[in-house]
Amino acid sequence: MSDFKYKPNELFCENVKVRAIAEAVGTPCYIYSSQSLVSQFLKLKKAFAAINPLICFAMKANDNLAVVKTLVKQGAGCDIVSGGELKKALAVETDPQKIVYASVGKTEKEIEESLNAGILLFNVESLPELEEIERIAVKLGKKAKAALRINPDVKAATHDRITTGTLQKKFGIDLTTAHKILKNKEKYTQVDVVGIHMHIGSQITSKKPFITAIKKVAVFIEELKADGIALEYFDIGGGFGIVYNEEDPFCVQDFADSIIPVLKKTGLKIIMEPGRFICGNAGILVTQALYIKDNGVKKFLIVDSGMNDLVRPSMYDAYHEIIPLRKMSWKKEKMDIVGPICESGDYFAKDRPVYAAVKKGDFLAIMSAGAYGHVMSSNYNSRTRCAEVLVKGNKYYVVRERETYADLVRGQVVPDFIK
């Protein structure tokens, strides 16, 4: 996380002291580095420059308008998975012809809105979905483009809940079924099936499963060509891993060098859908120590942020480094770092060595929280969702206001019969 550094003893985001943001905005709050977002996007763009792919940022990782706009301004498109993400992508002036839409459960309304917006592609996850898009396109008198999401049945070494490339999972279409659909694609008068899509999972740190899956799909594309089936696009998805703890993710340039010859041989326009790779290490969650509790068996550091703010440790047993905003050099002792939520699963770390000097009121940074952080937050326990801040150089901007108690009851009505 090169844009979050101690200078010399205070944590900075770019050229802004994180403590200054925490004191002004309050905690918990998410803080993102604009420079980090841009540099990660450009790193990927440079690595694959030889094939000039369309890089569509996976908004499911972070859908803050300022974050998405930062990337769109650099030329990114958007990988969306809902009608809400479509609205947000359009709100920051994403070119509709740079929007691709995945999701196994697109609704009629979402398909209609996407057709009316003129998106580039639907990444189709099943035959019934393709038939539904055709029906709606006929009804609206619109032409749609689609890519079939192939399930290559390749298992990646990542958490089971974010593995998507095997036939035990709900995603994608098996190769045999996909071949049948493509051989008969002319039957769809309003949907032009023009591509192949794949996505095998998330937080994958080895390039091997990507290479295996891409080569497998590339062979399939060659078989289609032999059958006279012409395509335009090959969407290789995303899922590139980042460093949270001691992972050793592959170098994206090495991966590009390994796979570009295979991609070039397909002769198709390449689309990519990175999310975490771009924004994961571009953000932190800042929290404040409330209490230190010792029950005689273990110690607990209780903070003002909870699983409603960052659910990854509870949901995936995910590791996030946790550091004080002011550098400490004293001894450490093991504690559980926990939140205020009424669940035993509400923790950020278990038996983690924590600076013994940490006390009530101290601020802590939960690192590598830029992806699947605020987007997965909730109002559980009637807690307000926290603020988001974007830093650029020596300035910071509140890009999402902290919710208020009024937000918690907005839209709720007590019927007259109860009154």
N, C-alpha and C positions, 0 to 999 in steps of 0.2 A: 504494500500500500504506500507507494512512493510519495503520494501527495498528502499523507498524514504522518508527520514526523515531529519528534521532540526538538525544540529549538531554544535553548539547549535542554531545559528541564520542563518546559511547558509544551503540551501537544498542540500542534498547528494543523489546520487544513489549508493547504496552499500557504497564503501569507496572513491568515486570520487565526488568532488564538481561539481554540475551541471553547475554552472557559468563558471567554467574552460572549460567545453565542449562547452558551448554556445559561449564563446569568441573565442575559437580555430576553431570551425567548422562553426559557423555562425548560424543565425536563419532565418526562422523556422527550427527546426530539431526534429526528434523523437529520444528518448533515451529509451532503453530497459534494464532491469535488468536480467542478466543470472540466478542469484540465484533465483529470483522470478519465472521465467519460470520453472526451475527444481523443486522447492519446491511445486508449484501447481500441476505439473504432478505427483510427488511422493505422494502427499496428496491423489489424486484420486486413484492412484495405490494401496496405502495402504488400503484405505477404501473398495475397492472391491477385496482385495487379496484372499478372500475365493473362488472366482470363476475365478480368473486369466483372466480377459477380455483382448481382444486385444484393446488397446487404440489408436485410429487413430486421430491424431490432425487435426482439421478442418482448412485447409490451407486458406480458404476464409477469416478467421479472421485476419491472418497475414502470408503473403507468403515470407517474407524475408528469404533468404537462410540460414543466420546465426541463425535466430530464429528456423527455421524448423530443421536444423542440430543439434542444442542444444537438441531438444526433441527426434530426431531420435537416437541420441547417448545414450539416457536414455532408449531406447527400444520402442519408439512410432512408430506407423505406420502413414499413412496419409489418411485423407478423402479429396478427390479431387472433383472438379466440372467443370474442363475444361482440354483441352489438354495442356494448358500452365502450369497448376498446376501439371499435370503428369510429364512434362519435368523438372520442378523444384524439385519435389519429387525425381525423379531419379538422378538429378544432385547432390543431397546430400546423395546419396547411400541408399535411403530407399529400404528395401527389397520389391520387387514387390508383394510378398505374404502377405504384410501388407498394401496394398493400396486398398481402396474401392472407387468406383466412383459413385457419385450421379449426379443430374442435370436432369431437365425435357427435355432438348434439346440437347442431345449428337449428334454430327454430324458423318457422315460416317468416316471422317478422324480421329476424336477423338476415335471412337470405334476401328478402325483398329490399331491405335497407342497403345491403351490400350491392345488389344489382343496380339499384337507383344511383348509388354513389359511383359506380363504374370501376370497381376494384379490378386488379390485374387477374387474380386467380382465387378460386376456391380450392383448398387442399381437401379432397374428398376422401372420407374415411370408410365409406361402405357403399354398396350398390343401392340400398334404399335411399341413402342421402343423395346420390347422383340422380336418381329418379325424381326425388323431391325438388331438386334444383331445376331439373328439366320442366317439371310441371309448373313451377312458379315462374320460370322464365317465359314459358309459353303464355301464361296468364297475363304477364306484364308486357309481352311483346319485346322482351330484352334478350340480348345475346350474352351468354356467360362463357367464361373460360374456366377450365378445371384441370387440376393435376391429381392423379390418383396417389394417395398416400400408401406406399408399399410397406408392409411389415416384413422385413428381411429375415426375421427369426434369428437375430443375432443378439446375444446377451452381453451387456456391458457390465463391468465391475463398478457398480454404484449402488446406492440404496434401492431396495426392491420397489419402494413406492415411487421412485422416479426413473425406473427402467420402463421403456415403452416399446422396445424393438423385438419382443418375442410374441409368439402366437398365444401365450397365456394372458396377454394383456388386451385391453379393449381397443387399442389403436391400430389403424391401418388395415390393409387388404392383403391377403396372401397372394403370392405370385401367380398361382394357377387361376384364381378368380380374376385377378387384374388382367391377365392375358386374355381371358374370355371377354371381359368388358371392352378392352381396347380393340379386339378383333371385330367387335360389333358397335364401335363408337359412332358410326354413321347413322345409327337409328335415333340418336339424340339430335333433334333438329335445332335446338336452341342452346345446347351446351357443347362447346368444342373442347374435347379432352386433349390438351396440348402438352401435358407434362407428367413427370413422375416426381413424387415427393417422398422423402424418408426422414425420420427423426427417431433415433434409437434410445434417447434418454437424456438425463441432465447430470451435471457435475461428473463428467467422465474424464479422467485424468490420463488415460492411455490412448494413444492414437490408433492402436491396433484394431479395436472394434469398429472404429469409423472406417478405417481402410478396408477391413473385411466386408462391411456392409456396403460401402460405396462400390467396391469391385463386384460384389454380387449383383447389385442393381445395374451396374454398367453392362454386365454380361446379359442381363435381362433386356436392357435397351437395345443391345446388338441383335438379340433374338427378334425383337419387335421390328427392327429395321429389315431383317431378313424376310419378315412377313409383310413388308410393305407398309408398316405402320409408322407414320412420320410424327415426330414430336418437336416441340420448341424448347421446353424447359426441363432442367433437372435441379430440383430443390433438395439440397443435402441436409437441410435442417440446422440444428445447433446442438447445444449440450456440452460445449467445451468447458472443462473444469478449471477451477481457480485454486489458489492456496488459501485454506482456512487455518490449517495447523501445520502439519509436516508433509502435506501432499507434494508430489513432484509432477505437476502437470506437464504435458508435452509442450514443446516450443511450437507456437503456431506457424512460424516460418518453416520449421522442419516438416511439420505436417503438410503444409502447402507444397513444399518441394516434393514430398512423397506422392501426393495425390493429384497434383495438377496434370501430369501426363495422362492419367486415367480420365480425368474430367474433360480434357481437351479432345481426347479420342471420341467421346460421345458426340461431339459436334453441337451440343446443346448449350443454351444460355443457362448459366449457373446462378442459383439463388441460395443464399445462406440466411440462417435465422438465429444469430447469437443473441443471448440475453445476459445471463450471469457473467459471461466472459467480459462483457463491456462494463456492466454496472456493479458487479458484486463487490469488488474491492474499491469502488468509487464512493462508498458510503459507510457511515458508522451510526450506531444508535447510542446517544448519550443519556446516561441515567445517573441518579444521585443516591448515595447511601442513606438509608433511613435508620437502621438499627443493626447492631451485631448481637446475635443471640447465641448463648451457649447453654445447651440442655444437659451437659455432663457427658454426653456421648459424642456430639460433634458440634461444630460451630456453623452458624448461618449468617451470611451477609445479606441483609434484606434491603432491596433497592426499590425505587419508585416506578420501575418499568416491569411489565409482566408478560406472560405468554400471549396476552391479547395484542401486545405491541410487536413481539417477535416470537413466532410460534415454532421456528425451525428446531431449536433444541428439544422442545417437548414432542414435536411430531416426528422428527427424523433422528433424534439423538445427535443432532448436528453440533459440531464444535465451533465456537467463536472465541477468538482471543479476547481477553478483557483486561484493559490496562487503565491506570489512573491518569487523569488529565495532567496532574503534576507528577513528574518522575520521582519515584521513591527508590531508595537504595538500602532500606532496612530489611531485616529478615522476613521470611514468608511463613505462613502456616496454612494448612488445608482447611477450606471451608466450602460449603455449598453456597452458590450465589443464586438467590431466589427472589421472586417477586411477590406482590400482595394478593395474587389471585387465589381463590379458595379451591385449589387443586394441588395435589402432591406433585403433579406433572409440571407445575409452574416453576421452572428453574432455567437458568442460563448456563450453569456449570455445576458439576458435582465433584467434591473432593479436589477442588482446584487450589493450588498454592496461591494465596492472596497476601499482599503486603500487610503485615501485622499493624502497620501504622495507619491503615485506612480507618476512618472514623466517620461518624454521622456528619452529613453535609458534604462529604467529598464527592466529586464527580468522577464517573468512570466511563470509558468508551468501550462499547461492544463492537469489535471490529468486523470487517467484511460483511456488513449488513445492508449493502446497497441493492441486493437482489433478494426477492422473496421476503422482504421485510414489511414495509408499510402496506404493500399490496395484499398481504395475507392477514393484516391486523383486523381486529374486531372490537365490538363494544361489550364483550363479555364482562360480567359483573358490573354492567352499566358504567364502564370506564370510557372516557372520551378518547378518541384517537388523537395521536400526538401530531405536533407540527413537523413540517419538512423544510429544510433550509438548503439553498444552493450557494456554494462559495465560488467566486471567480476572482482570482488574484488576491487583492487586499480588501475585498468587499464581500458581504454576505446578503442574501435575499431570502425572506420567508416566502416559500413557494407553495405552501399549504398552511393555512391557519390552523391552530389547535382547535379541536371541536369544543363546544361549550355544553353545559347541561341542557340548554335549550335545544341543541341538536339531538340530544338523546330522546326527546319526546316529540320532536317534529314529525307530523304525519300520524301520530297516534290519537285515537279518539275513544273516549269512554261513552258507550251508548246510553241513551236517556233512561232505559229500563233499569240500569244500575244506579243512576243518579237518584 
